[in-house]
Amino acid sequence: MAKKLTKRSEDYSKWYNELVVKADLAENSAVRGCMVIKPYGYAIWEKMQAELDRMFKETGHQNAYFPLFVPKSLFEAEEKNAEGFAKECAVVTHYRLQNDPNKEGKLRVDPEAKLEEELVVRPTSEAIIWNTYKGWIQSYRDLPILVNQWANVVRWEMRTRLFLRTAEFLWQEGHTAHADKTEAVEEAAQMQEVYATFAEEFMAMPVIKGVKTDSERFAGAEETYTIEALMQDGKALQAGTSHFLGQNFAKAFDVKFATKEGKLDHVWATSWGVSTRLIGGLIMTHSDDHGLVLPPKLAPIQVVIVPIYKSEEELNRISEVAKELQRDLRNVGISVKFDDRDTHKPGWKFAQYELQGVPLRIGIGPKDLEKRTVELARRDTLTKEFIAKDDVVSKVKNLLVEIQDALFAKAEAYRNEHITEVNSFEEFEHVIQEKGGFVSAHWDGTEETEDEIKKRTKATIRCIPNNADNEQGSCVFSGKPSSKRVLFAKAY
């Protein structure tokens, strides 16, 4: 199997692009800027989706589905949101094609089939959902509404990269409605916690929780809560956001409710979402020059069994043992594949599963049958050992936990080593250019300073950390007073 990848140290971007394609996760499609998520890549998304969906439901949320199309008049009702997404919108203007009278066998847009009102292909669903909520909400008894939808969205991108930035992507978006401000703020903060727990416990990806600055905030939000991760090339990745929307959308769509006191008030709102860019984050957090490294909790295949044989008779004998192991492992909830294909040699299979990041590989040959042993190989450390066949189930169970924990510890150590405190702009520029990672620096709170730093270094304020200490200091750029440090980084 031709699996040689460009080394991360040589060209990180090229390494990433090659890995996504060679590991059979996704590929570019005939539609510019859009991707085909292949079965193995989609299996990772399904695992993510299942865990997140469980976590959403445990916090009281229900799934629903809303239209793909948003009438332009609804989309522009909340002005900040409309302005924020306007340049990324795909717009439907006609509803029919017809045979082209000038080109035989070709079609054209029917000029007589122009829509009375253009339809925006949803870049996000606040507008269509809040227009819907208007019919659902009359009284405080109708609140809260805790709804999530799994969907696709379109944001027209000029520069795309598989999983990280595509014109169409898959995501979930939660949209909740509340009777009071405190409850809505608590909801937005709760979902940030849900995302952080998922990232750390399932993706083994450490994150920093914080809030966005005004300029980085979601269009139409009063506060944006974020989780920020650090990739192996020293760039940050916004891995999930949760927004306190205040009453902005309720006012734009006139969504009012009768309070317990009999008054009319506008509803308080949140929205929150993560997308298939998490797969990009998963790849860039853990993978190496040999291919994918997947945390066991999200690996589509946790264990693969590969027979090593020369004759049909040897394969039959090995298969009996392999199928027994497969059954025993599945009985304790471990996903196992027995690869008995005769179209590829064992060495090719080893290379394939290494490239695809399967956490554990079991090799069984004729000598192993005699000794009642198997060879067990770890993907994360690339180490091998022989263990007794009778110990496989307990050993595998323990190793999967160990691998999950080890991946998090390694990523956390890298992240912690790449949070650098600076006190001068000279230091700031040096760290951004030479070391990368998060730069912890004082900021004067102005958009002008934020913009100037971005122009000079391409670094943005990723967040004001939730646990930032109150610390009097001077802005790293302007020298003006500052009460706490924020985290800057170059980002995806």
N, C-alpha and C positions, 0 to 999 in steps of 0.2 A: 504494500500500500504506500503510494507516494504521499508522505505526510510532512515532509520537511517544511518547517515554517521559518519565516524571517524572524530573527531574534528580536526580542523586545528592546534590547539595548541598541540595536541598529536602527530600527524604524518601528516605533510602538504602534503607530496608526496602521501601517501595512501589516504588522503582526496580527492586530485585531481583525482587520478585514479578511485576511487569509483564514484565520481560525474560524470565524463565523461560517465561512463557506465550506472549508475542508472538514469541519466537524459536523456538517450536514444540519446546521441550525436554520439557516435562511439563505436566500439569494435575491438578487435584484430581479424585478419583474419587467414585463413589457410596458408597464405603466411607469412613466418617469417619476422617480422619487418614491415609489412604493415597493414593498418587498413581499416575497412569498415566504411565509414561515413554514419550514418543512416539519414533518412529523416529529423528529427528535427535538427540535426547538419548541414546537408547540406543546410537546409533552412536559417540558420544563414550565411553560406558562400555565398549563393545566394544574401542575403541582402548586405553583404560586397562587393561582386563582382559588384552588380548593382551601388552602390554609387561610387566605385572606377572607374568603367568603364565610368560613366558619367563625373567624374572629369578629366579622361585622355582625353576624347573627347573634353571637354571644353578647354583643353590646346593644342588642335590641333593634337592629336594622333589618329591613325587608327589601327584597329585590323587586324592581319593576322595569318597564322598558318604555322609552319615549321616542318620538319620531326622529329620523335622521335629518329631516329638512326643517328649517326654521324660517318662517316668512320674514322678509327683510324688515318690515315694520316692527315685528316683535324683537328682532335681534338688536335694533338700534334704540329700543326703549330705555335701556340702562346705558347712558352715554359713555361712561368710562370703560365699561366692558366692551361696547361696540367699537370704540376708538382703539382699544388695546389689541383687538383681534382683526380689525378691518383689513390689514394688508396680507393676512394669511388665509382669507376666506376663498373657498371655491363657491361659485354661484351658478345656480341653474336658471336659465332664462327662457328656455323653450321646452315643450313637452312632446315633440314628435319629430321623426325623420321622414324623408321621402326619397324616392328615386331621383337621382340627379339627371335632369333632361340633357345636360351637356356632356355627361360622362357615363357611358353605358356600364351597367353593373355596379355603379357606385351610389352612395347615399349622400344627402346633404340635410342640413337643418331646414325644416319646413318654415319659411319666413312667415307663414300665416299662423304658426302655432306658438306665438310668443305668449308667455305667461302674463297674466294681469299684474302679478306681483312676483318679483324675483324670490327664489328660495335659496337661503344660505345652507350649505352642507355643514352640519354642526362642527365647529371647532371646540365647542364646549356647550353644555345644555342648559345653563341657567335660564336663558330666555324662554325656551319652550316649556321648561318645567315650572317656572314661576307663573307663567300664563295659565298652566294647568292647575296649579295649586289654588289659584283664585277661585275656582269652582269647588274645591275641596274644603276650603276653610271659611267658616262663618263665626265660630265660637271658640272659646278657650278649650271646650270639650273636644275639638277636632285636633288639638295639638298635644304633644309634638308630632310632627310627621318625620319619620326616620327612614328615608328611602335611598337605596343604592341602585345603580344600573351598571351592568357589564355591557360594553358597547365598543364601537369603533368611532374615531373622530378624524377629521381632515384638517390639517393646518399646512397650507401650501409652503413648502420649504424649497429654497434655491440650492442649498448645499445639504446633501443627505448622507447618512451613514447608517448601515443596517442596525436596527434596534434603537440606536441612540437618537436618531433624528430622521424621521421619514414623513412623507406627506400624509400618509394614513397610518394610524397605529391603533392598537387595542389598549383599552384601559377600563378602569372602573371609576365612576364618579358618584359620590354621595351628595345628596342635596337634602338638607333638613330644615324644618321650620319650627320655631319655638315661640312661646308666649312671653318670654322675658329675656333680656340681654344676658344676664348671668348664666342662664342655662345654655344659651347659644355659644358663649365664650367657652364654657366647660366642655361642650360637645366638640368644638374645634380643637381644644387642647387634648381631649381624650383621643381623638383620631390621630393626632401626632404621635401619641404614646403607642397606639395600635401599630402604626407604621414602623416606629422605632423598634418595637418588640419583634415584629415580623422580620425586619432587616437583620437584627442581631441574632435572633434565635433560630431563624430558618435559613437566611442567606449567609449567615456567619460574617456579616458585613457591619463593622462598627460605624455608628453614625453620631453626629453632633446635632442636638435639638436646639432650635433657636427660632427667632422671628426675622422676617425680611425687613429691609429698609423700605422707605416709602417708594423709592424708584424701582425696587425689585419686587414690590408687592403685586399680587394678582389684580388685574384690572377690574375694579368694582368692589374690591375688598377693603375693609377697615384694618384688618390685621392678617398677615399670612404667616402661618407656622410651618417650618420646614425641617426636614432631616437631610443633612449633608454628609456625604461619604467621600472618601479619598481613594482614588484609583492608583495603580502602581506607577503611573507616569507622573505622579505629583499633581494631577488635576482633580478638581472637585467634581462631584456629580450630585445634582439635586435629585434625591431619590424618592421624594414624596412631599406633598404639600397639603395643608389644611387651612381653610380660609374662614375667618369670621367676617360675614358680609354685612353686618349691621342690619339696617332696615332699607338699604339701597334698592334691592330688587323688589321688596314688598312695596315700596313707594313707586317704583317705576311701573309696576303692574297692578297697583292699587289693591294689594292683598291685605285686607283688614280683618280683625276678629273682635268679637264682643268679649271684653274681659269679664272676670268674676264680678267686678264692681258695676258692670253694665255700660262701660265706656267702649268706644271704638278705638283700636290702636293698630298700628302696622306690625306685621309679624317680623321676628328676628330670624336671621338665616345663617347657614353655613354651607360650604361645599368643600369637597376633598377628593383627591384622586392619586392613583399611581398607575403606571403604564408598562408596556412591554420594554421600555428603556431599562427596567430593572434587570432584564436578562443581560443587557449590555453591562450593567454594573456588576452583575454576578461574574461575568467573564473576566472583566478587567480587575476585579478585586483578588481573584484567586489563581487564575490560569498561569501557565508557564510556557517555556519554549518548546515543550513537548506536546502541548495542546491544552484542552480544557481541564480544569480541576473543579469538580462540583461538590458542594457540601451534601452529605448523604441525605439530609431531609428533603432536598429538592432534586435529587438525581432520579431521572426516570427509571434507570436500572441501577440498583445499589450494588449488586453482585452479579458478575458474569462467570459462568463455568465454561472452560474451554478444554475439550478432550484432546490429548496428544496420542496419536496412534499411527500405525503403519498398515494394519489390515482391518478388514470388515469385522473379523472376529474380536480384535482388540477394542474396536469402537463399541461393539455390542456389550462387551463386559464393562467398559468404562461408563457407558450410558446408563446401565443399571444403577451404578453407584451415584452418578451425577443426578439422575432423576430422583433418587432417594434424598439426596442432599437438597435438591431444589424444593421438594415437597416439605422437608423439615424446616427449611428457612422460610418458606412462604407461610407455614403454619404459625410462625412467630411475627408475621407482618413485614417481612423483608422482601423487596422486589428482586427477583432473580431471573436471569436469562440463561438458558443452556444453549450454547451455540454449537450445534452438531452439524452445521452445513459442511458438505463435502466439496464445495466449490472454492474454498479458500484454505490455505495452510494455517496451522496454529500461529506461526510468527506474524502473518498478516493480521490475524484476529487480535493478537496482543497489541499490535500497533494501532489498530482501529479503536480498541476500547481505551487505550491510553490517550489517544487523540480526543475521544469523546468524553473523557473525564469520569468513567465509571469508577466509583471509589475503591472497590475491591475486586480482584480477579482470582479465581481459583483454577489452577491447572491440574489436570489428572492424567497421568500416563500409566503404562503397564507396570512400571516399577512401584508406582504409588499404590496400585492395587495390592501388590505383594506385601508392601510394608504397612498397608492400611493408613496411608498418609495422603495429604494433598499439599500443593504449593500455593501459598496465599501471598498475593502481591498487593501492596498499598499504592494507590495512585498519587496521593499527596506527597509521600516521601520517596516513592519509587523503590521501596525496600521489599524484600521477599523473605519468607520463612516457610519451613515445612512444619505442619501440625498434624496431630492424629485426627483421622476422619471423625472419630467420636466426639472430638472437641470443637468441631467446626461451628456448630450453631452458637454455642456460648462465646466462642472467640470472635465470631463475626459480629454478634450483637454488641459486644464490648468495643470492638474496633470502630464500628460505625459511630458510636458516641464519641470515642477518642478522636477520630478524624474531624468530626463536626467541631469539637472544642478546639482542636489544634489549629484549624483553619481560622477560626475567630481570633484566637490568641496571636497568630502570626500577623493577621491583618490589623489587629489593634496595635500591636507593637510598631508596625510600619507607620500607622496613622499617628501614634503618639510621638514617634521620632521626627515626624514631619509637621509638627505644630511649633512654630518658631516665634518667640516674642521679639519684637524690634521696637526701637525707640527713636529712630531717625529714618528719614526717607532714603538715605543712602543705603542703610541696612536693608530696608524694605525692598528696594530694587535688586540688591545683590541676592537676597533669599529667593525672590520670585524668579530671577533669571537662572541662578546656579543650582538651587536646592529644590525649589518647588514646594508643594504642600500648602498647608494653611499658614498664613502669617497673622499673628495676633498683634494688633496695633491699635493705638488710640485714634479716634476719628471725631471730628468736631460736630458731626450730626448734620452737615449741610450736603445738599445734592451737588452743589458746585464742586466741592472737594472730592466727593465720590466720583463724579464724571471726569475730573482732571486726572485722578489716579488711574482710572480705567484707560483713558487716552494714552497715558505715558507707559503703563505696564501691562495692559490687557487683563489686569486683575480686578475682580469685582468683590463687593462685600457679600459673602455667602450667607452670613447670618449674624445676628446679635445673639450669642449663646444664652440659653435659658439660665445657665448657672454662672453667667459672667459676674465677677465680683465688682462691687462699686469701688473704683480706684481712680483717684484724681490724677490727671496727667495732661499732657499736651498732645494735640493732634499731630500725627506723624508727618503730615503734609503742610498744614497751615500754621501749626504752632498754637492754635487757639485751645482754650480749655476743653477737657473731655472727662467724662465721669466713669467711663468703662471701655474696655477693649472689645473690638469686634474682629471677626475672622474674614480675611481676604484670601482669595485664591484665583488662579486661572481655572476656568470650568468648562465642562462640556455643555 
